[in-house]
Amino acid sequence: MKHKKGALYTGLCSQIEPLIIDAIEKRLFPGCAIGVWDKEAGDALLCWGRETYAPDHLPITPYTIFDLASLTKPLSTTLLTAYLISHKEIGREEIGLETSLGDIAQYLPCCPEDKQGLTIADLLCHTAGFPPYLPLYKMAGSKDEYLKIILNADISASWADFGYKTGRYRRNWEKAHKKRVYSDLGFILLGIILERIFDMPLNEAFNAYILPFWEIKSDLIGYSEICAHKNSIAPTLKCTERLRFIRGEVNDLNAWKAGGICGHAGLFASLSSILAMLKHLYNDLSDNFNSPSNTFMPTSVKQAILSCPSLGFDTPSLRNSQAGKRFSSASIGHLGYTGTSFWIDMEQGIIITVLTNRTYPYDSSDSRELIKIFRRNIHDAIIEALRG
């Protein structure tokens, strides 16, 4: 099933459809929605399969809602941070990338000494030294309890090789001296900080500040509340912890235990809405850095997002990147555990977002490896169709 919006590129469907059909037949995922935008040719929304493998279930459309998983990090938490930095009137004091946790002690009165030197940029760039993951849902029952556990997590092990074994962990802003360890914990912490500064939950801040700025409707992108009255929602998996199939509630257990609204996961969206958002983001990042009319994202944040490592986003790895081989080094994006992803190539002027529910009905190590191969192949095939 193909849904066209704007120009549908010559050869695009014939180039990628065999890959999609093969993946569905091999049960990598029951359905897939792909959005492509090219500054030279317009955009296209393409969909295959159904919400589940049952032949009588609803087909995937541009309006089917998917759990975006870690795409929450760049598209909600990072953008809310950028908005906060740009709008000084929010909160009780100015916030910048180099603001340390010690500088905002009024929002984190329980922050221990070894975390007070961590900066907002450290949390966004995964250079704070937190462990990649902790099963917080087994250890605590609220965000306040999450906060205590994260702030008391051991960060010394990640920094031992860099001579930070003792004393106060004052961070050097130079990225070259930092070790990047991808971690959900830093974004969970940043999400809690944002809620305290905005004085509202992340979902309300997202709806109040991000979507209106780009004039995006909130009925097809947001946190789990948008699923309440929707018929077309792609389920994720049968959760062994919750003992039910998960549909319309966040897949991530740490986010689920925190009420479905967290800095690392919790965002849901349709293909139509996420592609619209990514186009606005591309235009915003493409604007002249010195343009005074752009108040959403200050110059410092733009430059940090477009650097490597990117602030809050990911960049294509040098080897075996899931972005494939055709995205330029001037690309930013992110991957989501449930089988979602997006990439924005600032040099070529190309956006590709791929939404699947690859965890359905059960997550597996095989599925996690196969989605990596699928992503590489589908990205290369799309750009081959666009650029030859």
N, C-alpha and C positions, 0 to 999 in steps of 0.2 A: 504494500500500500504506500503510495507516494503522495505527499501533500506539497504543493508548490506555492511558494511565496516569492514573487519577483522572478528573476531569470533562473531557469533550471538548466544547469550547464550541460553542454553537449557531451554525451558519453559518461556523465557522472553515475547515472543509475547502472548502466551496463558494466561499469568498472567496479562498483562496490557490491552490487546485489549478490553475486555468487559467494562472496565472503560472508555476507549476512545469512543467507540461506544455509550455507554450510555450518555456520555456528549454531543456528537454531536447530538444525537436524542432529547435530552432535550434542545438543542440550547444554550448550554453554550458557545460554539464556533463552527464555521464552519469547522475549520481545526486545526491540531496539529502536531508538529514535535518534536520528542524526541531523544536526543542524550545521549548515555550512554558509559562511558569508565570505565573499571575495570582493574587494574594493573595485575590481574591474568588471565583475559579472553579476553582482547582486547576491541574493541569498536563496536557499532552498531548505525545506524541511522534509525529511524523508523518514518513513516509518515502516517497520516490518514486524510480523508476529503478533502475539497476544499477551495479555497480562500474565497468563499462566500457560501451561502446555495443554490445557483442556480446550477442545475445539469450539465449545460453546461460550467461552469467556470473551470479554470485550477485546477488540483489536487495539493495538497501540496507535495513538494519534498524536498530533502535536500538542494536544491538551491533556494527555495522560500525565499524571503527577508521579514523579520519582523521588525517592529518598536520595538526596545528593551527598550524604555522608560528609567526607572531609572537604568537599567543595565549599562547605560552610566557612572554613578557615579564611580563604581569600575573599569570598563574595559577601560575607556578612561581617565577621570579626575584624578583618583587615580594613574593609571599607568604612566601618564604623569608627575605627581608630583614626583613619585618615580624615574623616569628617570632624572628629573631635579636635584634632590638631589644627585644622583649618578654622574652626569656629571657637574662638577663645572665650566666648560668652558662656559656653556650657561648662558646668563644674565650678569649683571654687578657686581654681588656679590654672594657669596655662600648662598644657601637656605637650610635650614634644617627643621625638624619637629617642633623645638622650635622657629623657626624664627617668630617674631611677625609682625603684620601689621605695627607697628611703625618702625620696622627695614627696611621695604621695602617701606618707604614713597615716594621714588622717583617714584614708580609705582602707588602709591595711594596718591597723594598730597592733596586730599580732605578728607582724613580719619579723623574723629573726635576723640577727646581724649578718649572717652569711648570705642572705638574699637581698639585703638592702641596696647593694650596688648593681643588681641586675637592672637593665633598662627595658623600656618598651620595645626598642629594636631587638633586644636579645630574645624577647618572647616571640616576636614576629618572625625572626630569622632562625629560630630553633638553636640559638647559641647560648641559652641559659644554663645548659648542663643538666637539665632534668632527665630522668629515665624516660625511654620512649613510651612506656605504658605502665599503668598500675590498675588493677581491678577495683576501682573505687566503689563500684556498685556493691561489692561484697564487704567493703570496709567502712562505709558511711551511708547515711540516708538523706543527706541534704547538701546543698552547695556550701553552706557554712562549714560543714564537716569536711567536704572536699578541700576547701581552702586550707584548713589546718594541716591536712595530710600532705598537700602539695608543698606548702611552705616549710614543712619539716622534712621533706624528701632530701636524700643525700645527693648533692651535686658535686661533691669533691672528687668522686671516682672519675668522672668525665674530664676533670681538669687536672688530674694528677700529673700528667705528662707536661703540663704547661706551668708547673710551679705554683699552683694555687692551693696547696695542701693546708695551709693555715692562714689565720688572720682574716681580715675583711675582704670579701670578694668584689673589690672594685674592678669593673670591667674596662678594658681598653677598647675604644670604639673601632679600632682597626680590625677588620674582619680576618685578616691574614693570621692573627694571633689567636683566633677562636676556633674551637672544634664544633662543627655543626652536627647535632644529634637530633633527628626528627622526633618530635615528642608531642603527644596530645596534651600533656600536662601543662605546658606553657600556654597553650591556647585556652584551656579550661580556666587557668588563672587569669589570663587577659580578659576573658569573657566576664568573669566575676568583677574585675576591676571596672570594666566598661559599665556594667549594670549599676555599680555604686556611683560612678561619676554622672552617668545619664539620669540616675535615680529612677530607673524603670527596667523591666526585663529586656533581654536582647531582642526578643520578637517585637516588642513595642517600639524599641529604638529603631530597628530595621524598617518597620512600617512607617515610622514618623519621619525619618531622616534620609534613608537611602532611596526608597522607592519613589517618593514624591519629587526628589531632586531630578530624577531622570524620567519622571512622568510614567512610571510603570505601574500597572494595576496590581493590587495585592491579592487578587483572587486565585492566581495560578503560581505564585511564588511567595514563600514565607515559611514559617514553622508549622508544626503539626496542626494548628488550628485551621489551616486552609483545607485540610483533608476531611473535615467534619461533614460537609454536605456535598462531597464530590463522589460521583459514581466510578470514575476512571482513575484508579490508583494502583500502581504496580506493587504487588506484595514483594517482600524481600525473602523471608525464610521462615521455616518452622523453628522457633526459638526454644532450645532445650531448657533455658532458664525460666522463660515465661510460659512454657508448655502450650504454645499456640502459634498459629501462623500470624506473622506480623504484616499488617496492612494498614497504612495510615497512621502509624506511630513509628518513632525513630528506631532504626535497627540497632544502633550503637547502645550497648548496655550502660555505659557510664552516663551518656546523655539521657537515656530513658529513666534511670534512677533519679536524675536531677530534674525530672519533670519534662523532659523532651527538648529543653532549651539550654544549649551549652555553646561555649566558644569554639569547640572543635567539631561539632556535629549537631544536626537538628533541622537543617534547612531542607525544604522540599520545593520542587519546581517542575513545571512542564517544559517541554522543548521550546515552545513558542516564547515563553517568558524568559528563559535563561539566555537564549540567543539574542533577544532584544537587550537584555542587560549587558551582555558581553560586547555588543556593538556600541553601546553608550560608553562602556569602559574603554574600548579601543579609541574612540573619538576623544575622550577625556585625556587619555595618556598621550595622544598624538598632538594635542594642542601645544602651542608655543609655551615653553616653560615660563616665559615672562608675561604671559597674558593676564592682566588684572581681572578679567571678567570671569575667570574660572576660580570659583571660591570653594569648590568641593574638595580638591586635592592640592595641597600646597606643593611648591616646587621640590622641597626636600623629600617628600613622600614619593612623588613621581620618579625622581631620580633613583631612589632606593628600590622601588618596585622594578624598575627597568635595569637594575644592576644585577650582578651575579655574585653571591646568592641573592635572589630576589627577596624583597621584603613582603612576607606573607604569601607569596606565590612560589611556584617551583619553576625551574628552567630545565630544558632538555639535557639529560646527562650525556657525557661524551661517548659512552659505550652502551649499546643495547637499550637506548632510551625508548620508553613506551610511546613517546611522541613520534617515533619512526626516524627516518633519515632525511626527510625533506623539509622539516621545519628549520628555520635559520636560528643562529645563536641569539638573535634578538627576539626570542619567543618567551612567553610566560604562560603558565597554566597550572593545573593541579589534577590530581587523581582522587577518586572516591572509592572506598572499600566495596560498596555495593555494585560497582561496575560502571561508575560515572566518570567523566573526565571532560576537560576543555583545554584548548590551546589557542593562544592568540599570537600570531606572527606579526610583530610590529614592522618588520622590514618588508615582507611580501604583501601585507594587508590581507591576511587570511585568518578566519576564525573557524574552528571545528569543535563542536561539542558532541559527545557520544553518551547517551543515557541508556543503560540496561539495568535489569535486575538479575545480574549473574549469580547472586547468592540463592536464588529460588530453585528448587524448594529447600535445598540444603547446601550450606557452604562446604567447600572442600579445598584441600591443597592443590588438587588437579585443576580446579576451576580458577584458583588464584594464579596459577602459572599460565593457563591457556588464555586468560583475558589479557595478559601482557603481550602475548604473540598476536592476538587479534587486534589490539590497539595499534601495534607497530604496522601491521599489514593494512589496516583500514585507513590510517592516516597517510601512509605512503600512496595508497591507491587513489585517495581523494585528491591529493596534491598533484599526482601524475595526471589525473583527469583535468585539473584546472590549468596546470602549467606545462604539461607535456614532458 
